[in-house]
Amino acid sequence: NTQNAEPFYRLSVPKQKTSSEIINEARNVLRTVRTRRPFTPTEDQRKLFGSGSSRAPQNRPPSVFSLHASSFDLAESRPVSGVRLSPLDHKPVLVTFAKDEDSFISLPKPPADAAEVRKVSSARARLFRRTSQGNFLSAKMVPPDQNEEELDPEEPAVMNNLCRNNNNCLAEQRSNTPFNDESRQLICNEHISRSERDDSLKGTAGKFLFQLRGESDQMKKPGTRSSWPRMTGWKRRVTGLEDETRINESEEEEIFWQRKILPILHELEKVEDNIENLCLACTKLYQALNEGNILGKRFKRRSVLLKILYKLVDIDSDPLCLKLAKIILAMKVDGKNLLSACKLAFKICRNEKNDYIIQNDRLLDCLLEVLRTEDLQKNNEAFLYCMGAIKFMSGNAVLLNEMVNKGAVEMLLQLMKQINNIKENDTYFSNLGHLLVQLTATLRNLADLPPARCQLISSGAVSELCVALEQRMNDKDVCTYIVRIFSKLSSYDDFCAALADCSRCYILFLALLNKHQKQQDLVIRIVFILGNLTEKNNQAREQFFKERGSVNTLISLFQTYHELDLNAQKWYRERGREEKKHPKHPSEAEDVLIKLIRVLANLSIHPSVGAALAAAHHVVELLVTVLEYKSVDDCEELVINAATTINNLSYYKMKSSAVQDKKLHIAEMLLKLLMSNNMDGVVEAVRVFGNLSQYHEICDFIMQKKIYKFMIALLDAKNQDVCFSACGVLLNLTVDKNKRGILMEEGGIGKLVDCLQDFGPADWQLACLICKTLWNYSENITSAALCFGEDTDALLVLLTSLLDEELALDYSLDTDLTDYQKLYWEREFKPVAEKLLGRIQSHHSFPPTVTIT
C-alpha cells in the first residue's frame, strides 16, 4: 500500500480551502518581516529649524534675536478706534518710574488715546480728576457743539479735529472742553520737547503728565470748573438701559483700577531692582486683571498698563519675561506688539531650563488662544514664533500632556486646514511653510501619547497631512516632519488602517521617494511606513504594487543604497578600519536596504503580487547580491531579511520564476549562511532549503554538500521552529527512494521520535510533519524492526498515546485554543499517524504471549 509522497512546501492549487489548510497558514510559510522604527536623535539646542534643515540661514526666520521695550509699538497698544488718527512724526516716550518714593507713577500717553477721550456720561466723568498741573497747558479744546462724531457703542469716540495737523492741535483747544484735564494732558504730551520728556522721566513727570490715581478735588486749581464735564453736543448709539449698563460697568472698572490695579503698579515701582518681587507683583497683577474681567482689548486703562509692561521687558530675566508675556498676550495685543509678545514667549521657551517655571504658569493657554482667535494671514510671523514656542513646550512630557488635555491636537489640525487652504500662488504660501514646520514638529511629539493618537485619527489627521504633503512636496523640512508623524503612527494598527484607506498616500510616497532619493532620513521613513502598510493589509499590498512605477522605484532605491554601502565598505577597507566589522547598529545605507527588503517580503504575501515579484529578475538579483557581498556577521538583519524574501518568492513555483532560474546559485549562497554561528540565520537558510528542496537539483546539491547531516543534527536543537524547518527538508529528501537511507545512517529516526515526543502534544503541525517523513521513509518496509531499529517499540507506544484523544488534547486550555488543537489533530495529524501506526503494527513481530498453568 504505497502513498504518493508530497513535497514539504507544496504549492496551493485552485480549490476551496479546508479548515486545516486555513489553520496551516498560521505557520506562516510566507512570512512578513518586522523591523525597528528609524531613530530620530533629539536636537542639542532648541531652534525654529533643526540642524538638519534644508532651509538656508538667509532664507529662514531667526531663532535668536534681541528683544527690548523698543520692540513694542505704543501706538498699537490702544483699543481699536472707529476713527483713523494722523500718523505722528515721532514715537511716544516709554514709561519709567519716578524715583521719588512719594510721587505717583508717571506715564506718558499716546496722542488722542481713544480709550481716554471716549465720551462718557456725567456719572462716569466723576471718576476723572484734574491733575495739579491741569492748567499748565493754555491751549483750548474744540467746543462740544462742533465737529460732532457719531460714536459706535463698542468703540471709543474720537473727534475729527484730532486728526488735523499736530501743529494746529493745541491752538484749537478751548477751556470749555468736555474732556477732563487728563485727556488734555494726553494730547499735549506729544508736543513736549525731547529735553522736557527726559526731565519728566527723571522725576519731574508730575509737572507734565497726568497721575494714574485721579487726585481729589483739593488738587484742582482754584477757580476752575468742575472736573465733571457736561455731555452737551455728544451723541451715542446706545440709549436707556444699554447706556446705563455701560456707565455702570465703566464706573465699576474705574473703581477696580483704583483699588486693585494701581496699588500693584506702585509695587512694581518700589521693587524694580528685585526680580523675585517683580515676578510676584506681575502674578498679582494678572490675577487682579482676571478677577476684574478686564483682560482683553476693552479695558479703558489698557494702553497705560501695556506701556509699563513693555518697559519691564528691558529687564533681562526669563521668569519676569514669562509673567510679562502672559499678561501682554492676555491683553489681546495685535500687530507688532503681538509679534513681539510671541517672540518673547519663544525666547523663554527656547531655554529648556525654563520648562519648570513654564509648567507652573499658564503661558500655554495664552499661546493656544493666539492660534485660536487671531488672523492667520495678517499675523503669520507672530503665529510662527507662537507655534515655535509651543513646539519647544512639546519637548517636555508634562507640558505635552497638558496640550492634549487642552485640545491642542484638534486646534493644530484646524490651523493646518487653514494653511492647506492657502495655495502655492498666494503671497503667504512661502511664509506659512515656516509655520507648518513648527506645527508638524509639534504633532510629531504629540503622536507619542495614546490620547493624542486617538484624537489624530478621529479628527481626520491622515487626510490633512496628505494634503500638506502634496502641497509642500518641494519643502523637505515639512515633508520630513509629516513623514515622521506617519512613521510613528503607522506602527499602530488603527492608524495604519486609516492611512491604508487613504488611496492617494501611495502615489505621494512614491513621488517623494523619486524626488528625494538620496535624502536618507526621508527615504528610510517612507520605506518604513510602506513596510507597515504592507505588513497586514492585503489590499495595501495590491494598491501599492499597482501604482505606476512602484517596483521600479524600489529597485532604483535598492541600487542607489547598495552602491552607497559598497563605497562605505571600500572606504573602511582602504583605511584599515576595524570598527565596522561588528557594528552595534546598521549603517545608514544598510538600514535603508533592510527596510526596502522588508517591503518586498511583505508584498510577496499577496498571491498575484508575489508571483509577479518572483518573476522579476532585477528583484531576485538584488536579493541574491545581498547574500553574496554581505555576511550575517556584517549586518544580521539585512542578510536574514534577504533570505526571508527569497524564501517567500521561492514559494511561487512557475516557469517564469527567477528564483527557480537561480536556485543553485541561491543554494550556494545559503550554504554560507547555514554554516554561520547565527541561529536565526541558520533557521532562515533551512527554511529556504525547505522550499528549494522540491527541486531534484537542490536535493542532489544537499546530498553532495552533506547538508542533510546538518539537517539531522538540527533535530537536536530542542527548538520547535528549527525542528520544523529541518524536518521539512528531510521530508522532501525522502520523496526520492535513493535518499531515504540517510535517516538511519545519521541516527535520524531516533531524533525524529524524540522530537515527536518533546513537541507533539504542543505542536500538531510538527507532529504531522514528522509522521509524513517517517511514512515516506518506510514506504518499502518489510520489517518494522529492520526499518525503525531500536526505536520501533518507543514509536509504537508514542503513536498509540498521541492518537488517544483524551490523552493527547488538553481540554483545560481556553476554548479557542482547544478548538484549534482539536481541529488540527483531527484533520491533519490523526489520518497520517493512524496510517503510520497501522503500517508499523502490520510489519512488527510481537513476542508470543506466555501462559501460566
Secondary structure by P-SEA (a helix, b strand, c coil): ccccccccccccccccccaaaaaacccccbbbbbbbcbbbbccccccccccccccccccccccbbbbcccccccccccccccccccccccccbbbbbbccccccbbbbbcccccccccccccccccccccccccccccccccccccbbbbbcccbbbbbcccccccccccccccccccccaaaaaaaacccccaaaaaaaaacccccccccccccccccccccccccccccccccccccaaaaaaaaaaaaaaaaaaacccaaaaaaaaaacccaaaaaaaaaaaaaaaaaaccccccccaaaaaaaaaaaacccccaaaaaaaaaaaaaacccaaaaaaaaaaaaaaaccccaaaaaaacaaaaaaaaaaacccccccaaaaaaaaaaaaaaaacaaaaaaaaaaaaaaaaaaaaaaaaaccccccaaaaaaaaaaaaaaaaaaacccaaaaaaaaaaaaaaaaaaaaaaacccaaaaaaaaaaaaaaaccaaaaaaaaaccaaaaaaaaaaaacccaaaaaaaaaaaaaaaacccaaaaaaaaaccaaaaaaaaaaaaaaaaaaaaaaaaaaaccccccccccccaaaaaaaaaaaaaaaaaccaaaaaaaaacaaaaaaaaaaaacccccccaaaaaaaaaaaaaaacccccccccccaaaaaaaaaaaaaacccaaaaaaaaaaaaaacccaaaaaaaaaaaaaaaaaaacccccaaaaaaaaaaaaaaaccccccccccccaaaaaaaaaaaacccccaaaaaaaaaaaaaaaccccccccccccaaaaaaaaaaaaacccccccccccaaaaaaaaaaaacccaaaaaaaaaaaaaaccccbbbbcc
